[in-house]
Amino acid sequence: MTLRYSGMPTELAAAYRAGAADANGQVPERRISDGDGVPCRHCLGYVEKDAEYLVLAYRPFPALQPYAELGPVFLHARDCPAYDPEQGLPPRNRRSASQQILRGYGDDDRIVYGTGIVVSAASIEREAAAILERPEVAYVHMRSATNNCWTLRIDRAEAGWSV
């Protein structure tokens, strides 16, 4: 199975940069990166040292409902290119020493029970593919196992799919 990894949608990132309220109804906070592990959830890279970034509450679901988890995320304050899903698992996630949570969701955006797992970087791709083998799973979210920050979305790459 080929997997497709994507970050926060560009339109939403642009709205936050323009001052839109986050999932808590607050204007995103502005900070300056110390260059030590500030991951942007749009380009899926790191915010460079001395660059401005936003901190905000993010709910990566189309509507409020009981399974619509919310968590803190970072975002470049300036425009950055969206991560190209055809590049596979982002390099930062391949090299990470941090554990991640993988969790499958159905077409109704509800958790598919029995899909939640804590994984190391070495097993992200294998375990995500195994979760997506289940027919009731539409997509997978990856979150930080320590801070519950949403990291990225994982989908099956469909035949003929393009960015």
N, C-alpha and C positions, 0 to 999 in steps of 0.2 A: 504494500500500500504506500502510495506517495502522500506525504503530508504537506499541508500549506499552513504557514505560520504568519499571523498578522497582528499588528498593534492597534492602538486606538485609531478610529477613523479620522481621516484628514479634516473633514468638515467640523468634527467635534473639537479636535485639537485647535483649529483656527478660532473657533468660538471661545474657547477658554483663554487663548492668547489675547483675544479682543475684550476680555473682561466678563464673559458670561459666567453666571453662577454655577458652582459645582453641584454634585449630588446632595450636598447638605444645604444648598441655597446660599453659599458664601462665595465671595470673589476669591479666586485662587491666590495663595500667598506667593510673593516673589522672594527668591533667595539667590545667593551667589554660590556656585559650585566650588568645593575645595578640591575637586578632581578625584575624589576617592569614592567611587561607587555610587554615582547618582544616575540611575538608569532612566532614560527617556522612554515612555511607553508608546510613542508614536514612531520614531525611527528605530527603536529597539537597540540603540547604541547607548553610549554614556554621554552625559553633559560634561563638556570640557572644563578644565580648571579655569576659574574666574569668569565663566559664562553664567548668565542669568537663567534661572529655571523657575518653574511654577510647582507648587505643592497643592494638591487638591484632592477632594474626595471623589472617587470614580465608581460608578455603577454601570458595568458593561452589559446592560440588558435593555431591551426596547421599552419595557414598562415596569412599574412597581408591582411586585408580587412577593410572596413569602421567601422565595429562593433567590431573589435579586440581591446578591451580596454587594456590599460597598466596602471600599478600602482606600487607603492613601496611595497616590501615585505621584511621580515626577514627570515633568514635561519640559522640553526646551522652551524658553520664553520666546525665542525667535523661530521663524519657520525652519523646519528640517524636513528632509524627504521621508515619505512613508517607507516603512520597511518593505522590500520586495519579497513577497511570499515565495517566489520561485527560488530564492537563495537558500531555502531549507532552514534548519534551526539556527537562530542567530548566534554568531561567534561568542558573544558574552554569555549565552546560556550553555554552550558546549563546554566552556572552561570554568564555569562557576563551581565553587566549593560548597555553595549553599544548597540545601535541599528544597525541592519544590513540591507543591501539591498539584496533582492532576485530578480533574473531576469532569465527568461527562454530563451533558445536558441534552434533553430531548428537544423536539421541534417546538414544544410549548415553553421552552426556556426554564424548565424545572430540572432539578438534579435527578439523574438516573441513579437510584440507589445501587450500591455495590461497585461504583466506578471510582470512588475516591481513593487515592493512593499517594503516599509520600515517596518521592524518588530522588535519586542523585542525578547529576548531569549525564552520566554515562548511560542511564536507562530511560531518559525522557522519550526518545523517539520510539523505542521498542514498546514501552508501556502505553504511550498515546495511541499507537497503532492498534494495540490489543483492545483498548477501550473503544476505539472507533470501529472495531470489527463487530461490535454489538449493534444490531439493526435499530434498536430504539435510541441510540446515541446519535445526535445530529452534529455536535461539536464538543470540544474539550476546552476548558479554561485551565491555564497554568497560573498558580499563585505562589508567592513566597511562603514557605512553610514556617518561617519565623515571624514575619510581620503581616501576613495575609494580604500583601499588596498584589493586585492583579498584575500579571506579567505579560501574557499574550493569549491569543486564541489559536486553536489548532483545528483545522478542518481536513477532510479528505480532499485531495486534489482531484477534481473531476476531469474526465477526458475533455479536451478542448478548452479547458479553463485558461484564462489569461488575466493578468493584473488589470 
